[in-house]
Every structure is written in C-alpha cells, then in structure tokens.
Amino acid sequence: MADPLLFNPRTYDPAHFDPETRRLLRATVDWFEERGKRQLIEDYRSRAWLADFLAFSAKEGLFATFLTPASAAGGQQDKRWDTARIAVLNEIFGFYGLDYWYAWQVTILGLGPVWQSDNAAARGRAAELLDQGEVFAFGLSEKSHGADIYSTDMLLEPDSDGAGGFLASGSKYYIGNGNAAGLVSVFGRRTDVEGPDGYVFFAADSRHEAYHLVKNVVDSSKYVSEFRLERYPVRPDDILHTGRAAFDAALNTVNVGKFNLCTASIGICEHAMYEAVTHAQNRILYGRPVTAFPHVRRELTDAYVRLIGMKLFSDRAVDYFRSAGPDDRRYLLFNPMTKMKVTTEGEKVIDLMWDVIAAKGFEKDTYFAQAATEIRGLPKLEGTVHVNLALILKFMGNHLLAPTEYPPVETRLDAADDAFLFQQGPARGLGAIRFHDWRAAYDAYVELPNVARLREQADALCEFVTTAAPDEEQSRDLDLLLAVGQLFALVVHGQLILEQARLTGLEQDVLDELFAVLVRDFSAHAVELHGKGSATAEQQRWALGAVRRPVVDDARSQRVWERVEALAGAYEMAP
C-alpha cells in the first residue's frame, strides 16, 4: 500500500496544481518510468550527456513553463516562477537521478541575474532561449578562489570602438552546463573602475568563438565546466548589472537556487528507501527476515521519520519563500536551513539505510549505489554546511529572544508568480530581521512527550544565549560557534516541522517518533559543545544540563515501524 507521505510514481497525482502543471509533472514522471531503471543506470554509469532528457524538456516546454516569470511570459498564463511546483520538480528529478536535477538547477542559477535585470533585451533573449529548450549557466566561481566574488579575475576592459562595450578575459571554474548553455551569466569586474562600483554581470554565449570550453572537471554526466573567455565582446545589450547591484544579484541568485537542494535530497532518499526496505524485508538471515532484528527496525524507522521531517520542513519553508516581501524576510533564515539542515539529514537517512543493506548498496544495478554517492554533494553545493550554518547564526538572537507579530502564513500552493524573488534588493541587514514566536508551534503539541522534551531543550538554549553566550574572543572561534549553530538549527527545524504537521494533520505517532530522534540529536550536539576546547566551565555545565533522554514508547515505535515495513514492494522502477 502506498504511503501518502512519500512520493510514489505509481500513485502520484498532483491534483492540487493547475491542469498544465499536472500534465507536465505527470509527463516527466512517465518519461523516466518509460525510460526504465536499466537505461537510467547505464546513462549514469557511462556519463552520457543528457541530450534525450533535454529534448524531452524542449518538446514539452518544461523548463520554459516552470522557469519563465510572468513578467517575461508575454501573457502566457501557464508560465510563472512558482516555488511550490519548482520544489516538486526538484523532488522528481532527485528521485530519478541527480544529473537531471543538476542541469535544471544550474539553469535556475543562470537565469537568476537575468530575471533580476532591467535589461529588456537580455530578458527577452532568455525567454526565447527557454522556449527553444536551451539550458543556462551561472559563471560565478573561479579556480583560484571559488565563489569569493570580491576577488574575481574575470576582467572587462573598455572596448576602444566607442560603443560602450567591453572585452572580457578570464576563466571560470565549476560552472554547470558550461558546455551547452545558450546564455551564461558571468560575473566580473571592470579594469577602469576600482572597488565595488566596478562589478559587472553580463550575458555570454557558450557557442561564441571567444568562449573556450576547457574541460569537464568532474567524472559525471553533470558537465561541470571550466571555461575561458579571451577578449569576448560584451555589448551594452549583454550587461545585466553593474556596481553593487551586480554583487547583490550574485547573492540573491544563490538565495533562490540553494532552496532547490533540499527537495532534490528528499527525492534521492525516497527512491533509496523503497529499495532498502524491500531488500531488507526479503533478505533472510539465520532463518528470519533482516527486518526482524531490533537494531534494523530502529535504523529504518529513524531513517523514515527523518525523511518525513525533511519533507515537512521543506514544504513549510516554501510558504515563507512565496510569501516573502520587503517587510517579511524570514525566508532568509529558512532558506539556508533547507540547504544545510535538510541536506545533511538526507546524508543521515542514506547512512542509516546503508547500515542495514550493507553490500547491496554497492551493487551496480541498484539506484541506491548512485544515491549513496550523490547525496554527499548536496550539502556541499551553493555554500558549504559551515558557510550556511554561520549564516544561520546571524538570526539566532532575534529568532529565539525577540519575536514580533506577523499575519499568519497560509499554505501556498496557489498558481501565483513569486515576483519578489527577483526583487530582493540589497543583500544586507540580516541582523535586523524579526520572526514570529517559535514557541507557538511547540505549544500546539505540548501533549506529545518528545515535542515537550525538545521544547525544554529549546528553552535551555534561550537561557544559554542570555547567560552563557560566547564572549568577544569566543565569537572568533568558528569551531565553537558552529556547535551552537547546530543547536539553534534544531529548534528552527522542529518549529517548521510542527507548523506543517498542524496544517496537514500529520499522524501524531510519526511526529512524536521524529521528535524522539531530534531530542537525541540536540543532546549529541550539547555533548559536542561540552567537549570544545574553548568552552568555559559555565558553558560546559549548561551543555550537560541540556542533555535529555527521549521518551520511549514501544507501542508507538511499533506502529511507526508498521508504516515502514509496508514500504516493502510498494514501488519498484520498471526495468
């Protein structure tokens, strides 16, 4: 029997979307299913470029429909930038193979500076290229200094022809779709202007003779390119942003793009879970199914509830993303949370299942073998876990201690264009962002023992911030701060999970079993903080005092296990 909490291609019917969205999502699922597992695995093994998939997307108008904002759609009603349906497509691509998701993801990044630009010619060109089925690329990072955009070596020299253009020279590294992109958004700086005023974002064409493709820097179907420009002519119509606006466009594009990593991770874990549970249930050891062993049941149950938590958090974060505006920027916390917390949860889910299926996870005819590899990449893309955790810390004081009132944010599955994502404005002022009271979500489930227990730990964290927060010297110790950040992230993770549980009527057994896991996680991070070399005696005492044992309920765990066990045979991809 299909589990309604997990994506299952056999039963999938996105009835909550408009007819064209439903058609495209179902057509995408059907294309993968008709292609079959054997061919998908062979394409992954042989590192084949995704020509067939991109031909399908072009024929159906998939990228064009989902990635053209209403402002560039020429009145075509089905085209809009709708984060809810984009999130679903991320999940589907992750479910079948991260290579497909990657071509889509870097197209989103490449479009970010274009849709934020006032350059009508460039916007029109991008919309036309999408209609033609082209992909895009985001030329930001460089080999010597990664995404340190302060130090870019892509140099734009004013062209002597007097037309106001430039000649661009320099290289970019780790640029997805750099082999085929109809438009590459490239970040650089002018040679004749010092400081931030010299930044430029411009549009380049990978087919131009001055664009030199060096290589694919990874051994994968993902074409993660190194390319070099040699006196590439940049016309005024190619200029997307200049000065500080170019810098802001880079960061705001990553804000849009990093959100996609969480739902891709969810899709990977869902497909892998069907395989893992089915294998474990059918594997007989010492005369019993593997799933008869208590430790196996615990590991698979933990994996299942962590995955449900990933889905709940990400679905609720969509609502804040879509409801954002100049006076409500809470998404700037929930966004790096999806990128950092949800993707690292995905790694834990895969590891738990891998401990169960062991050698089976290496076999070349399984999806799991690629899932175990690809799940590792998502926490490391669009900023490392450490970078995003440090970003999350900027919000901790206001979120925990200084709540304010906001109108309720409803579930956002409406067919609306998320125009604010391309009007985010200056990428600063994070410390001033305020949040609604996180306690309300916990108080709504006070009757669940493990929710109440994590609430105790969250209250203890508020006490820590008030009485034992890192001093000025410790604030330069990123190792210690990251341990604190993990504790804060768990409070936020739990908050949005609870909000979504209330909106969807999640079964309380599943929710309390999930929070038992989160209580253990909080205790583990508290112990980690206790062991930090720079932790003060007061901080060490606090850390041990914050350790809690989850409330054990064997009957509850058994009921959740029965949900997990029912996944055996619930889905098997067609050969």
C-alpha positions as CSV (number, residue, x, y, z in Angstrom):
1,M,0.0,0.0,0.0
2,A,1.3,3.4,-0.9
3,D,2.4,5.7,1.9
4,P,0.7,9.1,1.4
5,L,3.7,10.9,2.9
6,L,6.2,9.7,0.3
7,F,6.4,10.3,-3.5
8,N,5.4,7.1,-5.3
9,P,5.3,7.3,-9.2
10,R,2.6,4.5,-9.3
11,T,0.1,6.6,-7.4
12,Y,1.3,10.2,-8.0
13,D,-1.4,12.7,-8.9
14,P,-0.6,16.3,-8.2
15,A,-4.3,17.3,-8.1
16,H,-3.6,20.4,-6.1
17,F,-2.0,22.1,-9.1
18,D,-3.5,23.7,-12.3
19,P,-4.1,21.4,-15.3
20,E,-0.9,22.3,-17.2
21,T,1.3,21.9,-14.2
22,R,-0.3,18.5,-13.5
23,R,0.3,17.5,-17.1
24,L,3.9,18.4,-17.1
25,L,4.7,16.8,-13.8
26,R,3.0,13.6,-14.8
27,A,4.6,13.6,-18.2
28,T,8.0,14.0,-16.5
29,V,7.4,11.0,-14.3
30,D,6.1,9.0,-17.2
31,W,9.2,9.8,-19.3
32,F,11.5,8.5,-16.6
33,E,9.4,5.4,-16.0
34,E,9.2,4.6,-19.7
35,R,13.0,5.0,-20.0
36,G,13.4,2.4,-17.3
37,K,15.8,1.7,-14.5
38,R,18.3,-0.2,-16.6
39,Q,18.8,2.7,-19.0
40,L,18.9,5.3,-16.3
41,I,21.6,3.4,-14.5
42,E,23.5,2.9,-17.8
43,D,23.4,6.6,-18.6
44,Y,24.7,7.3,-15.1
45,R,27.5,4.7,-15.4
46,S,28.6,5.8,-18.9
47,R,28.5,9.6,-18.0
48,A,26.3,10.2,-21.0
49,W,25.3,13.9,-21.7
50,L,21.6,14.4,-21.1
51,A,20.6,15.1,-24.7
52,D,17.5,12.8,-24.6
53,F,16.2,14.4,-21.4
54,L,16.7,17.9,-22.7
55,A,15.0,17.0,-25.9
56,F,12.0,15.8,-23.9
57,S,12.0,19.1,-21.8
58,A,12.2,21.2,-25.0
59,K,9.3,19.3,-26.6
60,E,7.1,19.6,-23.6
61,G,8.1,23.2,-22.8
62,L,9.0,22.0,-19.3
63,F,11.8,24.5,-18.4
64,A,10.2,27.3,-20.3
65,T,6.9,26.9,-18.4
66,F,8.4,26.5,-14.9
67,L,11.3,29.0,-15.2
68,T,9.8,32.0,-17.1
69,P,8.4,34.6,-14.6
70,A,5.1,36.2,-15.5
71,S,6.9,39.4,-16.3
72,A,8.7,37.7,-19.2
73,A,5.9,35.3,-20.3
74,G,4.2,37.6,-22.8
75,G,0.8,36.9,-21.2
76,Q,1.1,33.1,-21.4
77,Q,-0.8,32.1,-18.3
78,D,0.9,28.8,-17.6
79,K,4.3,30.4,-17.4
80,R,5.3,31.7,-14.0
81,W,8.0,31.3,-11.3
82,D,6.1,29.2,-8.8
83,T,8.3,27.9,-6.0
84,A,5.7,25.3,-5.0
85,R,5.8,23.5,-8.3
86,I,9.5,24.0,-8.8
87,A,10.1,22.2,-5.4
88,V,8.0,19.2,-6.6
89,L,10.0,19.0,-9.8
90,N,13.3,19.1,-7.8
91,E,12.0,16.1,-5.9
92,I,11.1,14.2,-9.0
93,F,14.5,14.8,-10.6
94,G,16.2,13.8,-7.4
95,F,14.1,10.6,-7.3
96,Y,15.4,9.5,-10.8
97,G,18.9,10.9,-10.8
98,L,20.8,14.0,-9.6
99,D,22.3,14.5,-13.0
100,Y,18.9,15.6,-14.4
101,W,18.3,17.8,-11.4
102,Y,21.8,19.4,-11.9
103,A,21.1,20.6,-15.4
104,W,17.9,22.2,-14.2
105,Q,19.5,23.6,-11.1
106,V,22.3,25.5,-12.9
107,T,19.8,26.7,-15.4
108,I,17.9,28.3,-12.5
109,L,21.1,29.9,-11.2
110,G,22.0,31.2,-14.7
111,L,18.6,32.8,-15.0
112,G,18.8,34.5,-11.6
113,P,20.8,37.5,-12.7
114,V,18.8,37.8,-15.9
115,W,15.4,37.9,-14.2
116,Q,16.7,40.4,-11.7
117,S,18.0,42.7,-14.5
118,D,16.3,45.7,-16.1
119,N,17.9,44.8,-19.4
120,A,14.8,44.1,-21.6
121,A,16.8,42.8,-24.5
122,A,18.6,40.2,-22.3
123,R,15.3,39.2,-20.6
124,G,13.7,38.7,-24.0
125,R,16.6,36.7,-25.2
126,A,16.4,34.4,-22.2
127,A,12.7,33.8,-22.6
128,E,13.2,32.9,-26.3
129,L,16.1,30.6,-25.4
130,L,13.9,28.8,-22.8
131,D,11.2,28.4,-25.5
132,Q,13.8,26.8,-27.7
133,G,14.7,24.3,-24.9
134,E,18.2,25.8,-24.1
135,V,19.9,25.4,-20.8
136,F,21.7,28.2,-18.9
137,A,24.8,28.5,-16.7
138,F,26.0,30.7,-13.8
139,G,29.5,31.9,-14.3
140,L,30.5,33.0,-10.7
141,S,33.2,30.8,-9.2
142,E,36.8,30.6,-10.2
143,K,39.5,28.1,-9.7
144,S,41.8,30.2,-7.5
145,H,39.3,31.5,-5.0
146,G,36.0,29.7,-5.5
147,A,33.0,31.9,-5.1
148,D,34.9,34.7,-3.4
149,I,33.4,37.3,-5.7
150,Y,35.5,40.1,-4.1
151,S,38.5,38.6,-5.8
152,T,37.2,37.9,-9.3
153,D,39.8,37.7,-12.1
154,M,37.3,38.0,-14.9
155,L,38.4,41.4,-16.3
156,L,36.4,43.7,-18.5
157,E,38.5,46.1,-20.5
158,P,36.6,49.0,-22.1
159,D,36.4,48.4,-25.9
160,S,38.1,51.1,-27.9
161,D,35.3,51.2,-30.5
162,G,33.4,53.8,-28.5
163,A,30.1,51.8,-28.4
164,G,30.2,51.4,-24.6
165,G,31.1,47.8,-24.6
166,F,33.9,45.7,-23.2
167,L,36.3,42.9,-24.0
168,A,36.2,40.3,-21.3
169,S,39.1,38.0,-20.5
170,G,39.4,35.4,-17.7
171,S,38.4,32.0,-16.7
172,K,35.6,30.4,-14.6
173,Y,35.7,27.1,-12.9
174,Y,33.0,24.6,-11.7
175,I,30.3,26.0,-14.0
176,G,27.5,23.6,-14.7
177,N,26.1,23.4,-18.2
178,G,29.1,25.4,-19.4
179,N,29.3,23.1,-22.4
180,A,25.9,23.8,-23.8
181,A,24.4,26.9,-22.3
182,G,22.6,29.3,-24.7
183,L,23.3,32.0,-22.1
184,V,25.9,32.1,-19.4
185,S,25.5,34.8,-16.7
186,V,29.1,35.8,-16.0
187,F,30.4,37.9,-13.0
188,G,33.5,40.1,-13.5
189,R,34.9,43.5,-12.8
190,R,36.0,46.4,-14.9
191,T,39.7,47.3,-15.3
192,D,39.0,51.0,-15.3
193,V,36.9,51.3,-12.1
194,E,38.1,50.5,-8.6
195,G,36.1,48.8,-5.8
196,P,32.5,47.6,-5.8
197,D,31.5,50.1,-8.5
198,G,33.5,48.0,-10.9
199,Y,31.5,44.8,-10.6
200,V,29.6,43.6,-13.8
201,F,27.3,40.8,-14.5
202,F,27.0,40.1,-18.2
203,A,25.5,37.5,-20.6
204,A,27.8,35.3,-22.7
205,D,27.1,32.6,-25.3
206,S,28.9,29.3,-25.0
207,R,28.9,29.0,-28.8
208,H,30.8,32.2,-29.4
209,E,34.3,31.8,-30.9
210,A,35.8,33.8,-28.0
211,Y,34.4,31.4,-25.5
212,H,36.7,28.4,-24.9
213,L,35.5,25.3,-23.2
214,V,38.4,23.8,-21.3
215,K,37.1,20.6,-19.7
216,N,34.5,18.9,-17.5
217,V,36.1,19.0,-14.1
218,V,34.1,16.0,-12.7
219,D,33.7,12.4,-13.9
220,S,30.0,12.6,-14.4
221,S,27.1,13.3,-16.8
222,K,26.9,16.6,-15.0
223,Y,29.0,18.9,-17.2
224,V,30.7,21.0,-14.5
225,S,32.9,23.0,-16.8
226,E,36.0,25.1,-16.8
227,F,35.8,27.8,-19.5
228,R,37.9,30.7,-20.6
229,L,37.0,34.0,-22.3
230,E,39.6,35.6,-24.5
231,R,38.6,39.2,-25.4
232,Y,35.0,38.2,-25.5
233,P,33.0,41.2,-26.9
234,V,30.4,42.3,-24.3
235,R,27.9,44.7,-25.9
236,P,25.7,47.1,-23.9
237,D,22.8,44.7,-24.5
238,D,24.8,42.0,-22.7
239,I,25.2,43.9,-19.5
240,L,22.9,42.6,-16.8
241,H,24.1,44.5,-13.7
242,T,26.8,46.9,-12.7
243,G,28.3,48.0,-9.4
244,R,26.8,47.0,-6.1
245,A,23.7,45.7,-8.0
246,A,25.9,43.0,-9.6
247,F,27.1,41.9,-6.2
248,D,23.6,41.7,-4.8
249,A,22.4,39.8,-7.9
250,A,25.0,37.1,-7.2
251,L,23.9,36.6,-3.6
252,N,20.2,36.9,-4.3
253,T,20.6,34.3,-7.1
254,V,22.1,31.9,-4.7
255,N,19.2,32.6,-2.3
256,V,16.9,31.4,-5.0
257,G,19.0,28.5,-6.1
258,K,20.1,27.0,-2.8
259,F,16.5,26.3,-1.9
260,N,16.3,23.6,-4.6
261,L,18.9,21.4,-2.8
262,C,16.5,20.3,0.0
263,T,13.8,18.8,-2.3
264,A,16.4,17.1,-4.5
265,S,17.8,15.4,-1.4
266,I,14.2,14.3,-0.5
267,G,13.7,12.7,-3.9
268,I,17.0,10.8,-3.6
269,C,16.1,9.4,-0.1
270,E,12.6,8.4,-1.2
271,H,13.8,6.2,-4.1
272,A,16.6,4.7,-2.0
273,M,14.2,3.9,0.9
274,Y,11.9,1.9,-1.4
275,E,14.9,-0.2,-2.5
276,A,16.3,-0.5,1.0
277,V,13.2,-1.6,2.8
278,T,12.2,-4.0,0.1
279,H,15.7,-5.6,0.1
280,A,15.8,-5.8,3.9
281,Q,12.3,-7.4,4.1
282,N,13.2,-10.0,1.5
283,R,16.6,-10.9,2.8
284,I,16.7,-13.9,5.1
285,L,19.4,-14.3,7.7
286,Y,19.5,-17.0,10.3
287,G,16.1,-18.1,9.2
288,R,14.5,-14.6,9.7
289,P,14.0,-11.5,7.6
290,V,16.6,-8.9,8.2
291,T,13.8,-6.6,9.4
292,A,13.1,-8.9,12.3
293,F,16.2,-7.7,14.1
294,P,15.6,-4.8,16.6
295,H,18.5,-2.7,15.5
296,V,17.4,-2.9,11.9
297,R,13.9,-1.8,12.8
298,R,15.3,1.1,14.7
299,E,17.6,2.3,11.9
300,L,14.9,2.1,9.3
301,T,12.4,3.8,11.5
302,D,14.8,6.6,12.3
303,A,15.5,6.9,8.6
304,Y,11.8,7.1,7.8
305,V,10.9,9.7,10.4
306,R,14.0,11.8,9.5
307,L,12.8,11.8,5.9
308,I,9.3,12.8,6.9
309,G,10.9,15.7,8.8
310,M,12.8,16.7,5.8
311,K,9.6,16.9,3.8
312,L,7.6,18.7,6.4
313,F,10.3,21.4,6.9
314,S,10.8,21.9,3.2
315,D,7.1,22.1,2.4
316,R,6.6,24.7,5.1
317,A,9.6,26.7,4.0
318,V,8.0,27.0,0.6
319,D,5.2,29.0,2.2
320,Y,7.6,31.5,3.7
321,F,9.6,31.8,0.5
322,R,6.4,32.5,-1.6
323,S,5.0,34.9,1.0
324,A,8.2,37.0,1.4
325,G,8.4,40.7,0.7
326,P,10.3,43.8,1.8
327,D,8.7,43.7,5.2
328,D,8.9,39.9,5.7
329,R,12.3,38.4,5.0
330,R,12.0,35.4,7.3
331,Y,12.8,33.2,4.3
332,L,16.4,34.3,4.6
333,L,16.7,32.0,7.7
334,F,14.6,29.2,6.5
335,N,16.4,29.1,3.1
336,P,19.9,28.2,4.4
337,M,18.2,25.9,6.8
338,T,16.8,23.9,3.9
339,K,20.2,23.9,2.3
340,M,22.2,23.0,5.4
341,K,19.9,21.1,7.7
342,V,17.7,19.2,5.2
343,T,20.6,18.0,3.0
344,T,22.6,16.8,6.0
345,E,19.5,15.0,7.2
346,G,19.5,13.3,3.8
347,E,23.0,12.0,4.4
348,K,21.9,10.5,7.7
349,V,18.9,8.9,6.1
350,I,21.1,7.2,3.5
351,D,23.7,6.1,6.0
352,L,21.0,4.5,8.3
353,M,19.6,2.5,5.4
354,W,23.1,1.6,4.1
355,D,24.0,0.2,7.5
356,V,21.0,-2.2,7.0
357,I,21.5,-3.2,3.4
358,A,25.3,-3.2,3.6
359,A,27.0,-4.7,0.5
360,K,23.7,-4.4,-1.5
361,G,24.3,-0.7,-1.5
362,F,27.3,-1.1,-3.8
363,E,25.6,-3.2,-6.5
364,K,25.7,-1.6,-9.9
365,D,22.1,-2.5,-10.8
366,T,20.6,-0.5,-7.9
367,Y,19.5,3.1,-7.6
368,F,21.0,3.1,-4.1
369,A,24.5,2.9,-5.3
370,Q,24.2,6.3,-7.0
371,A,22.1,7.7,-4.2
372,A,24.9,6.9,-1.7
373,T,27.3,8.9,-3.9
374,E,25.1,11.8,-5.0
375,I,23.6,12.6,-1.5
376,R,27.0,13.7,-0.5
377,G,27.1,16.5,-3.0
378,L,24.0,18.5,-1.9
379,P,25.3,19.7,1.5
380,K,28.5,20.9,-0.3
381,L,26.8,22.9,-3.2
382,E,25.8,26.6,-3.1
383,G,27.9,27.1,0.0
384,T,29.2,24.5,2.4
385,V,27.4,23.4,5.5
386,H,29.7,25.6,7.6
387,V,29.0,28.7,5.5
388,N,25.3,28.2,5.8
389,L,25.5,27.4,9.5
390,A,27.4,30.6,10.1
391,L,24.8,32.4,8.2
392,I,22.0,30.9,10.3
393,L,23.7,32.1,13.5
394,K,23.2,35.7,12.4
395,F,19.4,35.2,13.1
396,M,19.7,33.4,16.5
397,G,19.2,36.3,18.9
398,N,16.2,37.8,17.2
399,H,14.6,34.4,16.5
400,L,14.9,33.0,20.0
401,L,14.5,36.1,22.1
402,A,12.8,38.9,20.2
403,P,9.7,37.6,18.5
404,T,7.2,40.0,16.8
405,E,3.8,39.7,15.3
406,Y,3.2,38.7,11.7
407,P,-0.1,37.8,9.9
408,P,-0.4,34.0,9.6
409,V,1.3,32.4,6.6
410,E,-1.0,30.0,4.9
411,T,-0.2,27.0,2.7
412,R,0.9,28.4,-0.6
413,L,0.0,26.1,-3.5
414,D,-1.8,28.8,-5.5
415,A,-0.8,29.4,-9.1
416,A,0.9,32.7,-8.4
417,D,4.2,34.2,-9.7
418,D,6.8,34.6,-7.0
419,A,8.0,38.0,-8.3
420,F,9.7,39.2,-5.1
421,L,12.4,36.6,-5.5
422,F,13.8,38.7,-8.3
423,Q,13.3,42.0,-6.4
424,Q,15.0,41.1,-3.2
425,G,17.1,44.3,-3.2
426,P,20.3,44.8,-1.3
427,A,21.8,41.6,0.3
428,R,22.4,43.0,3.7
429,G,20.6,43.8,7.0
430,L,20.2,40.2,8.1
431,G,20.7,41.0,11.8
432,A,17.6,43.3,11.8
433,I,15.2,40.6,10.5
434,R,12.5,39.7,13.1
435,F,10.5,36.4,13.4
436,H,7.2,35.2,14.8
437,D,7.2,33.4,18.2
438,W,8.7,29.9,17.7
439,R,7.1,28.7,20.9
440,A,3.6,28.7,19.4
441,A,4.4,25.8,17.2
442,Y,5.7,23.8,20.1
443,D,2.9,24.7,22.4
444,A,0.3,23.4,19.9
445,Y,1.8,19.9,20.5
446,V,2.6,20.1,24.2
447,E,0.7,16.8,24.7
448,L,3.3,14.9,22.7
449,P,6.1,13.9,25.2
450,N,9.1,14.3,22.8
451,V,7.9,17.6,21.5
452,A,7.6,18.8,25.1
453,R,11.1,17.5,25.7
454,L,12.7,19.3,22.8
455,R,10.8,22.4,23.9
456,E,12.6,22.1,27.2
457,Q,15.9,21.9,25.4
458,A,15.0,24.9,23.2
459,D,14.1,26.9,26.4
460,A,17.5,25.9,27.8
461,L,19.1,27.3,24.6
462,C,17.4,30.6,25.2
463,E,18.9,30.6,28.7
464,F,22.4,29.8,27.2
465,V,22.1,32.8,24.8
466,T,21.1,35.1,27.7
467,T,23.5,33.9,30.4
468,A,26.4,32.0,28.8
469,A,26.7,33.2,25.2
470,P,30.2,33.2,23.6
471,D,32.1,36.3,24.6
472,E,34.0,38.5,22.2
473,E,37.0,36.2,22.0
474,Q,34.9,33.1,21.6
475,S,33.0,34.8,18.8
476,R,36.1,34.5,16.7
477,D,36.2,30.7,17.4
478,L,34.1,29.4,14.5
479,D,34.5,25.8,15.7
480,L,32.7,26.6,18.9
481,L,30.1,28.8,17.2
482,L,29.2,26.1,14.7
483,A,28.3,23.7,17.6
484,V,26.0,26.4,19.0
485,G,24.6,26.8,15.5
486,Q,23.6,23.1,15.3
487,L,21.6,23.5,18.5
488,F,19.8,26.6,17.1
489,A,19.1,24.8,13.8
490,L,17.3,22.0,15.6
491,V,15.0,24.5,17.2
492,V,14.1,26.0,13.9
493,H,13.9,22.6,12.2
494,G,11.4,21.5,14.8
495,Q,9.4,24.7,14.6
496,L,8.6,24.4,10.9
497,I,8.0,20.7,11.1
498,L,5.4,21.3,13.7
499,E,3.8,24.1,11.8
500,Q,3.4,21.8,8.7
501,A,2.2,18.9,10.8
502,R,-0.6,21.1,12.1
503,L,-1.5,22.3,8.6
504,T,-1.5,18.7,7.2
505,G,-2.9,16.7,10.2
506,L,0.2,14.5,10.4
507,E,-0.3,11.4,12.4
508,Q,0.9,12.0,16.0
509,D,2.8,8.7,16.3
510,V,5.1,9.7,13.4
511,L,5.6,13.2,14.8
512,D,6.5,12.0,18.3
513,E,8.8,9.3,17.0
514,L,10.5,12.0,14.9
515,F,11.0,14.3,17.9
516,A,12.5,11.5,19.9
517,V,15.2,11.5,17.2
518,L,15.6,15.3,17.4
519,V,15.9,15.1,21.2
520,R,18.8,12.7,20.8
521,D,20.3,15.0,18.2
522,F,20.1,18.0,20.5
523,S,21.7,16.0,23.3
524,A,24.5,14.9,21.0
525,H,25.3,18.5,19.9
526,A,25.2,19.6,23.5
527,V,27.8,17.0,24.4
528,E,29.9,18.2,21.4
529,L,29.7,21.7,22.7
530,H,30.8,20.5,26.2
531,G,33.9,19.0,24.6
532,K,35.1,22.1,22.7
533,G,38.5,23.3,23.9
534,S,37.4,26.9,24.3
535,A,34.1,26.2,26.1
536,T,34.0,27.9,29.5
537,A,33.2,26.0,32.7
538,E,29.7,27.7,32.7
539,Q,29.1,26.6,29.1
540,Q,30.2,23.1,29.9
541,R,27.8,22.9,32.8
542,W,25.0,24.2,30.6
543,A,25.8,21.7,27.9
544,L,25.5,18.7,30.2
545,G,22.4,20.1,31.8
546,A,20.7,20.3,28.4
547,V,21.1,16.6,27.7
548,R,17.7,14.8,27.7
549,R,16.6,11.2,27.1
550,P,13.8,10.9,24.7
551,V,10.5,9.4,26.0
552,V,10.4,5.8,24.9
553,D,7.1,4.3,23.9
554,D,7.4,0.8,22.4
555,A,3.8,0.7,21.2
556,R,4.3,4.0,19.3
557,S,7.5,2.8,17.8
558,Q,5.9,-0.4,16.7
559,R,3.1,1.5,15.0
560,V,5.5,3.6,13.1
561,W,7.6,0.6,12.2
562,E,4.5,-1.0,10.6
563,R,4.3,2.1,8.3
564,V,8.0,1.5,7.3
565,E,7.5,-2.2,6.8
566,A,4.6,-1.5,4.4
567,L,7.1,0.2,2.0
568,A,8.5,-3.2,1.1
569,G,7.3,-3.8,-2.5
570,A,5.3,-0.5,-2.6
571,Y,7.4,0.7,-5.6
572,E,9.9,-0.8,-8.0
573,M,11.0,1.1,-11.0
574,A,10.2,-0.5,-14.3
575,P,13.2,-2.3,-15.9
